[in-house]
Amino acid sequence: MRLANAIAVVGLTALLAVTALVLLDVLLRSSAVLALRDSWPHLDMWLLEHGFDGLSDLYAPLGIVAVAACFPAMLVTRSAITVRFLTQNFPWRFREAFEAFGAGMLLAMFGLMAWWTSEYALDLWHSGETTWLLEIPRWPAFAITCVCLWLGVVIQTVVALRQVAVVFAKVEPPTLPPSVSEIE
């Protein structure tokens, strides 16, 4: 749980960095800054010298890391979107078996995502592909994403096995807390 939360903090930091870069990009393209660039040529030379046109090369890798870093915390807390209204009136063992099936499908999906992303990261590493303007290697962002996804596979395996254990329990587990829509 702590590791998943720590990784989620990395994701949040990456998301904040993406937000800051977007805001900087918008600011640099605003009419006020463009007017300043016209009246003060030194600012224009400074901006061109430091390559602010390459900010878009940083959005994608940071965005990928931000999303992938949130997956382990989502899996630990079982915060994935689930639809339970179909099974709420069925016997508890069937309902829990359906939950176990869903946990297994989520595990399969994360396993496939981790595997495909690992293959892609290795391809990027071997090819040496870089971003278009800043020529930053693309594989490190995907390597971080792979680590997050494989950690998600481990976490979801534990979650799925616990759910299978609930299916074979001798007594009915406590009911889930009501959703927000049911409270209102």
C-alpha positions in Angstrom: 0.0 0.0 0.0 2.8 2.4 0.9 4.7 1.6 -2.3 1.6 2.2 -4.4 0.9 5.5 -2.7 4.5 6.6 -3.2 4.3 5.7 -6.9 1.0 7.7 -7.1 2.9 10.7 -5.7 5.3 10.3 -8.6 2.3 10.3 -10.9 0.9 13.3 -9.3 4.2 15.1 -9.6 4.4 14.2 -13.3 0.8 15.4 -13.8 1.7 18.7 -12.1 4.7 19.1 -14.3 2.6 18.5 -17.4 0.1 21.1 -16.1 3.0 23.6 -15.5 4.4 23.0 -19.0 1.0 23.5 -20.6 0.5 26.7 -18.7 3.9 27.9 -19.6 3.2 27.1 -23.3 -0.1 29.0 -23.2 1.6 31.9 -21.5 4.4 32.1 -24.1 1.8 32.1 -26.8 -0.5 34.7 -25.2 -1.1 38.0 -26.9 0.6 39.9 -24.0 3.9 37.9 -24.4 3.7 38.1 -28.2 3.3 41.9 -27.9 6.3 42.0 -25.5 8.3 39.9 -28.0 7.6 42.5 -30.7 8.6 45.5 -28.5 11.6 43.8 -26.9 13.6 41.8 -29.4 16.0 40.5 -26.7 13.1 38.5 -25.2 12.4 36.9 -28.6 16.1 36.0 -29.0 16.2 34.5 -25.4 13.1 32.4 -26.1 14.5 31.1 -29.3 17.8 30.4 -27.8 16.3 28.3 -25.0 14.1 26.3 -27.3 10.6 26.7 -25.7 9.2 25.2 -28.9 10.2 21.8 -27.6 7.8 21.9 -24.6 5.4 19.6 -26.5 8.2 16.9 -26.5 7.8 16.7 -22.7 4.0 16.4 -22.5 3.7 12.9 -23.8 6.3 11.1 -21.7 5.3 12.9 -18.5 1.6 12.1 -19.3 2.3 8.5 -19.8 4.2 8.2 -16.5 1.4 10.2 -14.7 -1.3 7.8 -15.8 0.7 4.6 -15.2 1.9 5.7 -11.8 -1.7 6.0 -10.6 -2.7 2.4 -11.5 -1.1 0.6 -8.5 -2.9 2.8 -6.0 -6.1 2.3 -7.9 -5.7 -1.4 -7.8 -4.7 -1.6 -4.1 -7.8 0.4 -3.1 -10.0 -1.4 -5.6 -11.1 1.9 -7.1 -11.7 0.6 -10.6 -15.2 1.3 -11.9 -17.4 -1.7 -11.3 -21.1 -2.3 -12.1 -22.7 -4.1 -9.3 -26.4 -3.4 -9.8 -26.8 -6.5 -12.0 -25.6 -9.0 -9.3 -26.9 -7.3 -6.1 -30.0 -9.5 -5.9 -28.2 -12.8 -6.7 -27.0 -15.2 -4.0 -23.8 -14.0 -2.3 -21.6 -16.8 -3.6 -22.6 -16.1 -7.3 -22.1 -12.4 -6.7 -18.6 -12.9 -5.2 -17.7 -15.3 -8.1 -18.7 -12.6 -10.5 -16.4 -10.2 -8.6 -13.6 -12.8 -8.8 -14.2 -13.1 -12.6 -14.0 -9.4 -12.9 -10.8 -9.3 -10.9 -9.4 -12.0 -13.2 -10.3 -10.0 -16.3 -8.7 -6.9 -14.8 -5.6 -8.9 -14.1 -5.5 -10.2 -17.7 -5.9 -6.7 -19.0 -3.1 -5.4 -16.9 -0.9 -8.4 -17.8 -1.4 -7.7 -21.5 -0.8 -3.9 -21.1 2.4 -4.6 -19.1 3.6 -7.2 -21.6 2.9 -5.0 -24.7 4.4 -1.9 -23.1 7.5 -3.9 -22.2 7.9 -5.0 -25.8 7.4 -1.4 -27.0 9.9 0.0 -24.4 12.5 -2.6 -25.6 11.9 -1.7 -29.2 12.3 2.0 -28.3 15.5 1.2 -26.4 17.0 -0.9 -29.3 16.0 1.7 -31.9 17.2 4.7 -29.9 14.1 6.6 -30.9 14.0 10.2 -29.6 11.4 13.0 -29.4 11.0 15.1 -32.4 12.4 18.5 -31.3 14.4 18.0 -28.2 15.7 14.6 -29.2 15.1 13.1 -25.7 15.2 9.3 -25.7 11.6 7.9 -25.5 12.4 4.6 -23.8 12.8 5.9 -20.2 9.2 7.0 -19.9 8.0 3.7 -21.2 10.4 1.8 -18.8 8.9 3.6 -15.9 5.4 2.8 -17.2 6.4 -0.8 -17.4 7.5 -0.9 -13.8 4.2 0.6 -12.8 2.2 -1.8 -14.9 4.1 -4.9 -13.7 3.6 -3.7 -10.1 -0.1 -3.4 -10.9 -0.1 -7.0 -12.2 1.4 -8.2 -8.8 -1.1 -6.1 -6.8 -4.1 -7.3 -9.0 -2.9 -10.9 -8.6 -3.2 -10.5 -4.8 -6.6 -8.8 -5.1 -7.9 -11.5 -7.4 -6.6 -14.4 -5.2 -8.3 -12.7 -2.2 -11.5 -12.5 -4.1 -11.3 -16.1 -5.0 -10.8 -16.9 -1.3 -14.0 -15.0 -0.6 -15.9 -17.1 -3.1 -14.9 -20.3 -1.2 -15.5 -18.8 2.3 -17.8 -20.5 4.7 -19.8 -17.4 5.6 -21.1 -14.5 3.6 -18.7 -11.5 3.6 -20.0 -8.1 4.9 -21.8 -6.2 2.2 -20.0 -3.4 0.4 -20.7 0.2 1.6 -23.4 2.0 -0.4 -22.3 4.0 -3.3 -22.6 7.8 -3.3 -25.6 7.6 -5.6 -27.5 5.3 -3.2 -26.8 7.6 -0.2 -28.5 10.6 -1.9 
